[in-house]
Amino acid sequence: MSDPVPGTPRDADWAAATRAAIAESDAALAARFDADGDIDRLLAARAQAVDALVREAWSHCVPQDANLSLFAVGGYGRGELFPQSDIDLLVLGPAEAQARHRDELARFFTLLWDAGLPVGHAVRSPAECTQAAAADITVLTALLEARPLLADLDAAAELAAAVSAQRIWPAHEYYIAKREEQRARHARFGDTADNLEPNLKEGPGGMRDVQTLRWMALRIVGTWDPDSLMAIGQLGADEFATLERERRALSRLRFGLHLVAGKREERLRFDYQKLLAERLGHVDTADSLGVEQMMQGFYRSAALVLRIGDRLLQRYEEQLEGEPVAQPVDAQFELRRSYLAAREADWPRGADDIFALFAVWASREDARGLHSRTARALAEALPGIPSFRDADSGLRQRFLRLLRGPQAVETLKRMARLGVLGRWIPAFANVSGRMQFDLFHVFTVDQHTLAVLKNIASFASGSPDERFALAHQVWPKLRKPELLLLAGLFHDIAKGRGGDHSELGAVDAREFCTALELSEGDTALVEWLVREHLLMSVTAQKQDIGDPDVIHRFATRVADRERLDHLYLLTCADIAGTSPKLWNAWKDRLMADLYTATRLALRRGLEHPVAAEERVAETRQAAHAILASFGSGDEEIDALFARMPRVGFERSRPDQVAWQAASLREVAVGQGCIRARPLTGYTGALEVFVHSPDRDGLFAAIVATLDRLGLTIHQARVLDGPLDMVFDSFEVEPSDARHACSAEDVERRLSQVLAGPLDGIRPTRRTQPRHLRHFRIAVQVGFDTISHAEGPRTMLSLVCNDRPGLLADVAMVLRDQHLRVHDARIATFGERAEDVFQITDRRNLPLDDAQRQALHTALLACLDGERQ
């Protein structure tokens, strides 16, 4: 390394002083940010501060006559420098100069790194720039925005010529490549900006999308100057203003994210969301958390970027390919390069024309989308669209025809994306971009609603969807499918207002249906569905649907077959549309079993509820037939059934009873056995049957062992059989699908554990997943006394944070309190666990006040702090 230029400080001293200067400058910029300083000025100020330091370092290291030029490239080249962004530099010069000053350049880059500047650099000749950019479009994109730091006009012109469209990446090729790059990038994020932890830079509607529009304009048109783009019709003044407003909003979020993270971070993770919301001045209200307000702002910004971006990309395409030949569709519309366009320049003249557009669009499956000029005209006309309350009867009927016409769900999705649905139904605009700060709802309310409608559309496709056992059979029974669409549209529309969103949404649904002049019967059905849209889910997941009393109570609330059909389909669509991971074969079977059992109850008549004896007799007869088909005689079957608890015939399916009875054939009376079998239709899921002499701590030992095997328990049933033998059954699935357990592994491990003492068996200790640490739910413990055929029991209700090993920990607490578990219903909703247990003391009596208080205290001690 060469010696310092005379009169300059030593490198170490300069780096230390510069590091301190950077920290001081960044602190001042952070203070300006917190004082609501203009974001563009902050970005420019940081870039200018770094410019000065980079030039100073260059002067310390590189002679003036080196025949080398220095450029800022990438985001730094644009003059936008965020607190933790890379500082990308290009040294341009002939190969001979590069070689002669290799040591000086090495010293220059080392000095910048020692000063704490995250520098990325390249040293190239113009020819090498051409070669590198031709091989990698990202290199070209970075060089398109090169900004001279220490370079004359000739060097700048030489660099521009080296990467010009005449040499590499002609405009059309560049457009196609960047469009495909964008599509691939969007696909990595599920093609939606509405992720719980969105990426501000790379995600759909994020900063990279804004920059891509700029890069394409530079390559295709040769400028990003708004006046020039407006002059040639590529950009409207309103579009540019909107795009700039949202770019600044996104930039402010990204600048703040870098500050709160203290490192290069582009993903708006849960770790930083609340901190950033507080720093931006968002305050919790009764209806909305500050973090939810901030995230709603982001989602709305991203939606607008995507909306305008679609228009500009289409115009770039037309710029490259020329004005297409129009294909008439009707008197109002035509197709231009397969994009639907209004024929008249003054379209639309009113909301009727807009609804007509969506009707024609729905009838043309060959339409690629909406033509950009028509989309812009539609955007400008949005303020003139009345709400359904203010619309005339004709317009309301037009909307109803859209619901009854082809591609109804796709039409609603288009109307939502283009801002029409929010104008027509103002309550929908209120939930657009609205997120809920939890892990259960992984989409914003509007996107969840559209996902529910998409699931409903799949029921109507005519092709069975393997995710839903009965949906394709139930759908054809619907008298008016549009009523289910309306229920799906309104089921969550009142979220964020405070109060019960189901009740408030039902009021909205009635008002809307009345305005559309639906009959009282149809209106009442939609209203009921919105009010009760959680009923089936809660019943199936929190209650024992093998209990005839549960079925009778549910059937009484449903009251008739039409409501049941609609509620079943809405429930399936709702759960599956809440999170891709939430719907599974276990939930599908629960809903299908509840639907089937309720249908039978309604057919029998609510005045004739199923008696326990009747249910026992039916199950016994069906299980007997199964065993007989495998060669068992009547006498043997009766002997096996005599060893089983009566309540098992009342609450279990015939195939379960037959399987358990067959397991008893292999062991003598009073001896235990453990069996496991795959659950049909469930990947890696098992049903586990434990038949064992009863003893204290047995349930806890079983649960802890299953937990150690990496199995998540969805349902547990603990039945006391004759001769003090237990009949415990569990439905489990791997917590990680990559590490499934075989039935044989489960049988072997449980047999080993239960053969020895149970006192020392404890659940494994696991680190809590990162995302769960940011959602603290106060532990809620509730008690109730319930009646049961074998005597009264205590119902323990537990609401708390879900985490690995939760059920095993709870089971240990119950064991330590000397309590018996007779039934368990395990339900998890994102980060929230809502579990229900039927328990008694050792004498099979319900808990008294002292026992309840002791258990309450023990549970709080175990669960109130997150396990580390």
DOMI-308888 format. One line per 4 residues: number of its first residue (from 1); their letters; for each residue x, y, z of C-alpha. Coordinates in steps of 0.05 Angstrom, whole numbers. Layout:
NUM> a> X Y Z ~ ...
END
This chain:
1> msdp> 0 0 0 ~ 28 68 -19 ~ 42 122 32 ~ -9 177 47
5> vpgt> -8 240 5 ~ 35 291 44 ~ -7 334 91 ~ -64 282 98
9> prda> -79 245 162 ~ -60 172 172 ~ -112 123 146 ~ -131 96 214
13> dwaa> -141 166 241 ~ -182 187 180 ~ -225 124 185 ~ -239 136 259
17> atra> -256 209 248 ~ -300 192 189 ~ -336 138 227 ~ -352 189 282
21> aiae> -374 240 230 ~ -420 189 197 ~ -451 171 265 ~ -462 245 280
25> sdaa> -492 258 211 ~ -538 198 215 ~ -561 218 285 ~ -579 287 258
29> laar> -617 256 200 ~ -654 210 248 ~ -674 270 289 ~ -700 305 226
33> fdad> -737 241 208 ~ -770 239 276 ~ -789 312 267 ~ -826 292 204
37> gdid> -773 319 157 ~ -784 313 82 ~ -762 243 63 ~ -732 262 -5
41> rlla> -689 315 28 ~ -666 265 80 ~ -646 214 27 ~ -610 267 -14
45> araq> -576 295 48 ~ -548 227 66 ~ -524 215 -5 ~ -490 283 -6
49> avda> -457 270 61 ~ -429 204 35 ~ -409 238 -30 ~ -363 285 8
53> lvre> -331 229 47 ~ -321 185 -14 ~ -289 243 -53 ~ -244 258 7
57> awsh> -222 185 13 ~ -207 185 -62 ~ -164 247 -56 ~ -125 213 1
61> cvpq> -111 151 -40 ~ -114 162 -116 ~ -70 212 -154 ~ -106 265 -195
65> danl> -72 243 -259 ~ -93 169 -251 ~ -138 170 -313 ~ -193 139 -271
69> slfa> -264 164 -260 ~ -310 150 -202 ~ -386 140 -207 ~ -442 126 -158
73> vggy> -488 72 -186 ~ -552 37 -165 ~ -595 71 -113 ~ -535 112 -91
77> grge> -530 135 -163 ~ -602 160 -160 ~ -582 202 -100 ~ -626 161 -53
81> lfpq> -587 133 5 ~ -624 100 63 ~ -590 92 131 ~ -567 20 120
85> sdid> -564 18 44 ~ -503 -6 5 ~ -459 47 -27 ~ -445 22 -97
89> llvl> -386 51 -134 ~ -357 43 -204 ~ -286 60 -221 ~ -282 71 -296
93> gpae> -217 71 -334 ~ -173 34 -383 ~ -143 -33 -362 ~ -73 -1 -361
97> aqar> -94 51 -311 ~ -130 -1 -268 ~ -67 -43 -265 ~ -21 17 -250
101> hrde> -64 41 -192 ~ -87 -26 -164 ~ -55 -13 -96 ~ -84 57 -90
105> larf> -154 31 -107 ~ -147 -25 -56 ~ -127 27 -4 ~ -186 71 -24
109> ftll> -238 15 -16 ~ -206 -9 49 ~ -207 61 77 ~ -282 67 63
113> wdag> -296 0 96 ~ -254 18 156 ~ -295 81 162 ~ -358 39 167
117> lpvg> -385 52 97 ~ -415 -12 66 ~ -384 -4 -2 ~ -397 -49 -62
121> havr> -351 -34 -120 ~ -330 -53 -190 ~ -269 -31 -229 ~ -281 -35 -304
125> spae> -262 -5 -371 ~ -319 17 -417 ~ -312 -47 -456 ~ -315 -88 -392
129> ctqa> -378 -49 -372 ~ -409 -69 -438 ~ -390 -142 -428 ~ -414 -146 -356
133> aaad> -480 -110 -371 ~ -494 -155 -431 ~ -485 -216 -387 ~ -526 -191 -328
137> itvl> -586 -144 -335 ~ -579 -123 -262 ~ -510 -94 -278 ~ -540 -55 -335
141> tall> -596 -30 -291 ~ -547 -5 -238 ~ -506 31 -292 ~ -568 65 -322
145> earp> -569 111 -262 ~ -494 123 -257 ~ -479 191 -226 ~ -410 223 -233
149> llad> -373 234 -168 ~ -305 248 -197 ~ -313 244 -272 ~ -315 293 -330
153> ldaa> -367 297 -385 ~ -326 254 -432 ~ -323 197 -382 ~ -397 201 -369
157> aela> -412 200 -444 ~ -364 141 -453 ~ -401 101 -399 ~ -469 118 -428
161> aavs> -446 96 -496 ~ -418 31 -468 ~ -487 10 -442 ~ -531 42 -494
165> aqri> -589 5 -526 ~ -551 7 -592 ~ -498 -40 -562 ~ -535 -84 -513
169> wpah> -605 -98 -487 ~ -648 -62 -539 ~ -710 -31 -509 ~ -757 -88 -527
173> eyyi> -710 -142 -499 ~ -699 -101 -436 ~ -774 -92 -426 ~ -788 -167 -433
177> akre> -731 -186 -387 ~ -749 -136 -332 ~ -823 -155 -337 ~ -805 -229 -327
181> eqra> -758 -210 -271 ~ -815 -172 -237 ~ -863 -230 -245 ~ -813 -279 -215
185> rhar> -800 -231 -158 ~ -874 -223 -144 ~ -882 -299 -146 ~ -831 -305 -90
189> fgdt> -878 -266 -46 ~ -941 -303 -66 ~ -961 -249 -117 ~ -990 -206 -62
193> adnl> -967 -146 -22 ~ -1014 -167 34 ~ -964 -209 72 ~ -959 -205 147
197> epnl> -885 -187 142 ~ -880 -152 75 ~ -815 -136 40 ~ -814 -60 29
201> kegp> -761 -64 -25 ~ -773 -128 -64 ~ -846 -146 -50 ~ -905 -131 -97
205> ggmr> -921 -57 -96 ~ -856 -41 -61 ~ -797 4 -78 ~ -769 -42 -131
209> dvqt> -834 -37 -171 ~ -830 39 -172 ~ -758 35 -193 ~ -773 -15 -248
213> lrwm> -822 34 -279 ~ -767 86 -278 ~ -715 39 -309 ~ -762 18 -364
217> alri> -777 91 -381 ~ -703 107 -384 ~ -691 49 -432 ~ -753 53 -474
221> vgtw> -768 128 -476 ~ -700 154 -456 ~ -725 195 -397 ~ -763 194 -331
225> dpds> -778 267 -335 ~ -853 273 -320 ~ -865 331 -368 ~ -834 292 -425
229> lmai> -873 229 -409 ~ -938 268 -403 ~ -925 303 -469 ~ -922 237 -506
233> gqlg> -982 207 -469 ~ -943 156 -429 ~ -961 185 -361 ~ -1018 226 -333
237> adef> -1006 282 -284 ~ -1052 249 -233 ~ -1015 183 -242 ~ -947 214 -232
241> atle> -972 252 -171 ~ -1001 188 -141 ~ -938 147 -157 ~ -894 200 -125
245> rerr> -938 205 -63 ~ -935 130 -52 ~ -861 126 -68 ~ -849 177 -12
249> alsr> -894 139 35 ~ -856 74 21 ~ -790 111 27 ~ -810 138 95
253> lrfg> -827 68 119 ~ -762 40 93 ~ -720 97 124 ~ -755 85 191
257> lhlv> -746 10 186 ~ -671 18 177 ~ -670 63 239 ~ -708 16 285
261> agkr> -673 -46 259 ~ -604 -15 264 ~ -582 -59 206 ~ -597 -71 133
265> eerl> -668 -98 136 ~ -720 -93 81 ~ -773 -139 111 ~ -823 -107 157
269> rfdy> -818 -162 209 ~ -859 -168 271 ~ -796 -151 310 ~ -799 -80 283
273> qkll> -872 -65 266 ~ -894 -38 333 ~ -828 0 343 ~ -835 32 275
277> aerl> -908 49 284 ~ -891 85 349 ~ -834 121 316 ~ -880 144 260
281> ghvd> -929 172 311 ~ -985 121 304 ~ -1027 115 367 ~ -1072 58 389
285> tads> -1146 73 388 ~ -1206 34 412 ~ -1218 8 341 ~ -1147 0 314
289> lgve> -1077 -11 340 ~ -1024 38 317 ~ -986 -18 282 ~ -1050 -37 244
293> qmmq> -1058 36 221 ~ -986 36 196 ~ -994 -29 159 ~ -1059 -8 128
297> gfyr> -1023 53 100 ~ -970 7 70 ~ -1019 -41 39 ~ -1058 16 7
301> saal> -994 47 -20 ~ -972 -20 -49 ~ -1041 -30 -81 ~ -1037 38 -116
305> vlri> -966 25 -140 ~ -989 -41 -170 ~ -1051 -9 -201 ~ -1012 47 -235
309> gdrl> -955 2 -252 ~ -1000 -44 -292 ~ -1022 15 -334 ~ -951 41 -347
313> lqry> -925 -28 -365 ~ -980 -36 -416 ~ -964 33 -446 ~ -890 14 -451
317> eeql> -912 -48 -489 ~ -952 -6 -537 ~ -895 42 -545 ~ -851 -16 -567
321> egep> -902 -54 -610 ~ -943 3 -638 ~ -1017 20 -635 ~ -1057 -44 -645
325> vaqp> -1115 -56 -692 ~ -1180 -51 -653 ~ -1229 -108 -653 ~ -1300 -85 -638
329> vdaq> -1338 -119 -582 ~ -1401 -78 -580 ~ -1423 -6 -588 ~ -1384 16 -527
333> felr> -1322 -29 -524 ~ -1268 -60 -566 ~ -1205 -103 -556 ~ -1137 -73 -568
337> rsyl> -1083 -126 -566 ~ -1133 -166 -525 ~ -1142 -110 -474 ~ -1213 -87 -464
341> aare> -1220 -13 -482 ~ -1275 39 -486 ~ -1287 62 -557 ~ -1305 134 -541
345> adwp> -1256 186 -514 ~ -1307 213 -465 ~ -1321 146 -432 ~ -1349 138 -380
349> rgad> -1409 184 -378 ~ -1435 154 -313 ~ -1434 94 -266 ~ -1479 56 -314
353> difa> -1422 55 -365 ~ -1374 29 -312 ~ -1419 -28 -292 ~ -1430 -43 -366
357> lfav> -1354 -48 -373 ~ -1350 -102 -319 ~ -1408 -140 -351 ~ -1374 -142 -419
361> wasr> -1307 -160 -386 ~ -1340 -219 -351 ~ -1367 -244 -418 ~ -1300 -242 -453
365> edar> -1253 -295 -427 ~ -1204 -275 -482 ~ -1193 -206 -451 ~ -1123 -201 -421
369> glhs> -1144 -143 -378 ~ -1165 -71 -381 ~ -1133 -25 -430 ~ -1088 26 -395
373> rtar> -1125 87 -421 ~ -1192 59 -401 ~ -1163 40 -333 ~ -1140 112 -324
377> alae> -1208 139 -346 ~ -1240 92 -296 ~ -1194 116 -240 ~ -1210 189 -256
381> alpg> -1285 172 -254 ~ -1283 137 -186 ~ -1307 197 -146 ~ -1370 198 -189
385> ipsf> -1391 127 -171 ~ -1447 131 -119 ~ -1452 85 -60 ~ -1507 33 -64
389> rdad> -1546 76 -15 ~ -1548 135 -64 ~ -1554 95 -128 ~ -1618 88 -167
393> sglr> -1655 22 -173 ~ -1628 10 -244 ~ -1555 13 -221 ~ -1569 -33 -162
397> qrfl> -1600 -84 -209 ~ -1540 -79 -255 ~ -1496 -99 -196 ~ -1542 -157 -179
401> rllr> -1537 -181 -251 ~ -1461 -180 -244 ~ -1468 -226 -183 ~ -1512 -273 -223
405> gpqa> -1472 -271 -286 ~ -1409 -307 -310 ~ -1344 -298 -271 ~ -1380 -264 -214
409> vetl> -1323 -274 -165 ~ -1271 -251 -215 ~ -1314 -189 -228 ~ -1316 -173 -153
413> krma> -1240 -182 -150 ~ -1231 -134 -209 ~ -1278 -83 -179 ~ -1240 -87 -114
417> rlgv> -1171 -80 -146 ~ -1193 -21 -188 ~ -1225 16 -130 ~ -1297 9 -154
421> lgrw> -1322 -38 -100 ~ -1298 9 -45 ~ -1338 66 -76 ~ -1400 23 -86
425> ipaf> -1396 -7 -15 ~ -1361 45 30 ~ -1354 -6 86 ~ -1310 -48 40
429> anvs> -1264 12 29 ~ -1256 16 105 ~ -1228 -55 109 ~ -1185 -48 47
433> grmq> -1113 -57 69 ~ -1135 -69 140 ~ -1093 -121 175 ~ -1101 -153 243
437> fdlf> -1038 -157 285 ~ -1038 -232 297 ~ -1015 -296 265 ~ -1084 -324 250
441> hvft> -1104 -274 197 ~ -1047 -275 147 ~ -1083 -229 97 ~ -1114 -161 101
445> vdqh> -1190 -162 111 ~ -1204 -145 38 ~ -1155 -196 11 ~ -1183 -249 59
449> tlav> -1253 -233 33 ~ -1231 -241 -39 ~ -1197 -307 -20 ~ -1262 -331 11
453> lkni> -1299 -313 -52 ~ -1247 -349 -94 ~ -1258 -412 -53 ~ -1333 -405 -64
457> asfa> -1320 -399 -139 ~ -1281 -464 -136 ~ -1342 -500 -107 ~ -1380 -479 -170
461> sgsp> -1327 -503 -218 ~ -1359 -572 -226 ~ -1293 -606 -210 ~ -1286 -635 -140
465> derf> -1233 -600 -98 ~ -1194 -651 -58 ~ -1188 -601 0 ~ -1264 -604 12
469> alah> -1298 -671 21 ~ -1370 -650 9 ~ -1368 -580 -22 ~ -1378 -604 -94
473> qvwp> -1439 -644 -71 ~ -1470 -587 -31 ~ -1460 -531 -81 ~ -1512 -556 -132
477> klrk> -1565 -554 -77 ~ -1560 -478 -71 ~ -1623 -444 -95 ~ -1590 -377 -109
481> pell> -1513 -381 -107 ~ -1507 -305 -107 ~ -1534 -305 -36 ~ -1473 -343 -13
485> llag> -1429 -293 -50 ~ -1463 -236 -13 ~ -1452 -271 53 ~ -1379 -281 36
489> lfhd> -1372 -208 16 ~ -1402 -182 81 ~ -1379 -233 132 ~ -1319 -192 156
493> iakg> -1338 -124 130 ~ -1349 -94 199 ~ -1280 -111 227 ~ -1244 -54 259
497> rggd> -1305 -15 281 ~ -1307 -41 352 ~ -1361 -87 377 ~ -1381 -155 348
501> hsel> -1363 -153 274 ~ -1413 -210 261 ~ -1471 -170 289 ~ -1450 -105 256
505> gavd> -1437 -140 190 ~ -1506 -172 193 ~ -1537 -102 197 ~ -1496 -80 137
509> aref> -1516 -142 98 ~ -1590 -131 111 ~ -1586 -59 89 ~ -1549 -78 25
513> ctal> -1597 -136 7 ~ -1657 -92 20 ~ -1628 -38 -26 ~ -1619 -92 -80
517> else> -1693 -108 -71 ~ -1681 -181 -51 ~ -1740 -217 -21 ~ -1747 -218 55
521> gdta> -1729 -292 56 ~ -1665 -282 16 ~ -1646 -221 57 ~ -1658 -259 122
525> lvew> -1614 -316 98 ~ -1555 -271 81 ~ -1564 -233 146 ~ -1564 -298 186
529> lvre> -1503 -325 150 ~ -1462 -263 166 ~ -1485 -262 238 ~ -1471 -337 248
533> hllm> -1411 -346 202 ~ -1367 -370 260 ~ -1419 -418 290 ~ -1400 -480 252
537> svta> -1325 -470 261 ~ -1331 -458 336 ~ -1377 -518 345 ~ -1334 -566 307
541> qkqd> -1268 -545 337 ~ -1287 -532 409 ~ -1342 -581 423 ~ -1350 -656 419
545> igdp> -1390 -667 356 ~ -1396 -740 374 ~ -1443 -718 430 ~ -1516 -721 405
549> dvih> -1533 -663 451 ~ -1481 -619 416 ~ -1510 -638 348 ~ -1581 -623 372
553> rfat> -1562 -555 399 ~ -1526 -537 334 ~ -1583 -563 291 ~ -1632 -522 332
557> rvad> -1593 -458 317 ~ -1587 -475 243 ~ -1660 -495 239 ~ -1665 -515 166
561> rerl> -1627 -549 110 ~ -1618 -487 67 ~ -1581 -451 122 ~ -1539 -512 136
565> dhly> -1517 -519 63 ~ -1498 -445 58 ~ -1464 -444 127 ~ -1422 -506 111
569> lltc> -1396 -477 46 ~ -1384 -409 77 ~ -1347 -440 136 ~ -1301 -482 91
573> adia> -1287 -422 47 ~ -1274 -377 107 ~ -1225 -422 143 ~ -1188 -440 80
577> gtsp> -1184 -366 61 ~ -1156 -344 128 ~ -1088 -377 120 ~ -1059 -427 70
581> klwn> -1036 -469 129 ~ -1100 -467 169 ~ -1144 -513 127 ~ -1125 -586 130
585> awkd> -1156 -654 124 ~ -1171 -656 198 ~ -1213 -592 195 ~ -1245 -617 131
589> rlma> -1268 -680 165 ~ -1293 -642 226 ~ -1336 -596 182 ~ -1360 -654 139
593> dlyt> -1378 -696 201 ~ -1416 -639 233 ~ -1452 -624 168 ~ -1473 -697 159
597> atrl> -1495 -706 231 ~ -1535 -642 229 ~ -1568 -660 164 ~ -1591 -726 195
601> alrr> -1617 -689 256 ~ -1656 -640 212 ~ -1684 -697 171 ~ -1706 -734 234
605> gleh> -1737 -670 261 ~ -1714 -627 318 ~ -1772 -651 360 ~ -1741 -721 356
609> pvaa> -1669 -714 382 ~ -1624 -774 379 ~ -1627 -812 444 ~ -1561 -838 473
613> eerv> -1586 -909 471 ~ -1605 -903 398 ~ -1536 -876 381 ~ -1502 -932 420
617> aetr> -1543 -985 386 ~ -1529 -957 316 ~ -1454 -953 328 ~ -1452 -1022 360
621> qaah> -1489 -1053 302 ~ -1444 -1019 249 ~ -1380 -1038 286 ~ -1405 -1109 294
625> aila> -1414 -1114 219 ~ -1343 -1090 207 ~ -1313 -1141 254 ~ -1357 -1197 225
629> sfgs> -1332 -1181 155 ~ -1262 -1197 180 ~ -1283 -1265 207 ~ -1301 -1251 280
633> gdee> -1360 -1290 307 ~ -1418 -1260 347 ~ -1394 -1289 412 ~ -1324 -1262 405
637> idal> -1350 -1193 384 ~ -1397 -1189 444 ~ -1340 -1208 490 ~ -1296 -1153 461
641> farm> -1351 -1101 466 ~ -1361 -1120 539 ~ -1290 -1098 553 ~ -1303 -1029 523
645> prvg> -1334 -966 554 ~ -1406 -954 536 ~ -1393 -880 522 ~ -1345 -900 467
649> fers> -1404 -928 427 ~ -1440 -862 437 ~ -1383 -815 417 ~ -1339 -854 369
653> rpdq> -1347 -874 296 ~ -1361 -947 281 ~ -1294 -957 246 ~ -1258 -931 309
657> vawq> -1297 -978 354 ~ -1282 -1037 308 ~ -1208 -1020 305 ~ -1202 -1014 380
661> aasl> -1241 -1078 391 ~ -1196 -1115 342 ~ -1136 -1090 382 ~ -1164 -1121 445
665> reva> -1164 -1190 413 ~ -1089 -1191 418 ~ -1085 -1181 494 ~ -1116 -1215 554
669> vgqg> -1167 -1181 598 ~ -1131 -1130 643 ~ -1071 -1124 597 ~ -1056 -1062 557
673> cira> -1040 -1049 484 ~ -1018 -990 442 ~ -1037 -983 369 ~ -1029 -929 316
677> rplt> -1055 -924 246 ~ -1052 -872 190 ~ -1112 -826 183 ~ -1140 -832 114
681> gytg> -1131 -769 73 ~ -1080 -739 121 ~ -1007 -734 103 ~ -967 -762 161
685> alev> -1026 -758 209 ~ -1040 -816 257 ~ -1094 -841 303 ~ -1064 -868 367
689> fvhs> -1101 -915 414 ~ -1075 -929 484 ~ -1109 -983 525 ~ -1076 -988 593
693> pdrd> -1089 -997 667 ~ -1106 -929 695 ~ -1055 -894 738 ~ -1039 -823 758
697> glfa> -999 -784 707 ~ -1017 -830 649 ~ -1047 -775 605 ~ -988 -729 618
701> aiva> -938 -783 602 ~ -972 -799 536 ~ -977 -726 516 ~ -904 -713 534
705> tldr> -881 -773 494 ~ -920 -752 432 ~ -891 -683 440 ~ -821 -711 442
709> lglt> -836 -749 378 ~ -852 -682 344 ~ -927 -696 339 ~ -980 -643 347
713> ihqa> -1045 -666 381 ~ -1109 -642 348 ~ -1157 -682 389 ~ -1154 -725 452
717> rvld> -1207 -768 483 ~ -1197 -804 549 ~ -1249 -856 567 ~ -1253 -900 629
721> gpld> -1269 -972 613 ~ -1286 -1033 654 ~ -1236 -1062 703 ~ -1203 -994 714
725> mvfd> -1174 -995 643 ~ -1170 -931 601 ~ -1187 -923 527 ~ -1147 -861 506
729> sfev> -1147 -839 433 ~ -1108 -783 400 ~ -1107 -754 331 ~ -1038 -727 316
733> epsd> -997 -700 258 ~ -923 -681 252 ~ -907 -610 273 ~ -857 -612 215
737> arha> -880 -651 154 ~ -808 -667 136 ~ -800 -710 199 ~ -861 -754 201
741> csae> -866 -812 250 ~ -889 -881 229 ~ -944 -917 266 ~ -893 -969 287
745> dver> -847 -916 316 ~ -904 -887 358 ~ -926 -956 383 ~ -855 -975 402
749> rlsq> -838 -910 438 ~ -903 -906 477 ~ -896 -979 497 ~ -826 -966 524
753> vlag> -847 -905 563 ~ -911 -934 594 ~ -876 -997 615 ~ -836 -958 668
757> pldg> -850 -906 721 ~ -885 -843 697 ~ -861 -792 748 ~ -797 -772 712
761> irpt> -827 -762 643 ~ -825 -690 622 ~ -837 -654 556 ~ -777 -633 515
765> rrtq> -755 -560 520 ~ -756 -521 455 ~ -738 -451 435 ~ -799 -410 421
769> prhl> -805 -390 347 ~ -786 -318 333 ~ -853 -295 307 ~ -891 -319 369
773> rhfr> -852 -274 415 ~ -887 -212 389 ~ -958 -234 405 ~ -971 -235 479
777> iavq> -1039 -260 500 ~ -1059 -256 573 ~ -1073 -325 599 ~ -1148 -337 609
781> vgfd> -1170 -395 653 ~ -1244 -412 659 ~ -1283 -465 697 ~ -1353 -492 690
785> tish> -1389 -553 716 ~ -1421 -596 662 ~ -1465 -658 665 ~ -1441 -724 637
789> aegp> -1468 -794 632 ~ -1415 -817 682 ~ -1427 -759 730 ~ -1413 -684 733
793> rtml> -1346 -659 710 ~ -1307 -593 709 ~ -1298 -560 642 ~ -1230 -525 640
797> slvc> -1224 -471 585 ~ -1155 -445 570 ~ -1136 -387 524 ~ -1063 -369 518
801> ndrp> -1004 -362 470 ~ -992 -425 429 ~ -921 -451 431 ~ -884 -516 422
805> glla> -901 -565 477 ~ -959 -526 505 ~ -1006 -585 513 ~ -951 -626 545
809> dvam> -938 -570 596 ~ -1012 -564 612 ~ -1017 -640 621 ~ -959 -637 670
813> vlrd> -994 -583 711 ~ -1057 -626 713 ~ -1016 -686 735 ~ -981 -646 789
817> qhlr> -1050 -623 814 ~ -1071 -696 818 ~ -1127 -687 767 ~ -1155 -734 715
821> vhda> -1167 -714 642 ~ -1228 -745 609 ~ -1232 -706 544 ~ -1193 -652 508
825> riat> -1208 -607 449 ~ -1146 -574 420 ~ -1156 -512 376 ~ -1102 -465 351
829> fger> -1115 -399 315 ~ -1049 -370 293 ~ -1012 -352 357 ~ -1074 -364 399
833> aedv> -1089 -431 432 ~ -1160 -444 456 ~ -1162 -512 490 ~ -1218 -544 529
837> fqit> -1211 -602 578 ~ -1260 -644 617 ~ -1228 -659 684 ~ -1243 -689 753
841> drrn> -1204 -702 816 ~ -1178 -772 832 ~ -1247 -792 859 ~ -1278 -772 792
845> lpld> -1313 -713 824 ~ -1315 -642 796 ~ -1265 -593 825 ~ -1285 -553 886
849> daqr> -1268 -479 895 ~ -1201 -493 929 ~ -1180 -541 874 ~ -1200 -492 820
853> qalh> -1160 -437 852 ~ -1098 -481 860 ~ -1103 -503 787 ~ -1113 -431 764
857> tall> -1050 -409 802 ~ -1009 -467 775 ~ -1030 -454 703 ~ -1013 -380 708
861> acld> -945 -397 737 ~ -932 -444 679 ~ -960 -404 621 ~ -959 -330 638
865> gerq> -886 -324 618 ~ -865 -348 549 ~ -820 -409 551 ~ -751 -388 529
END
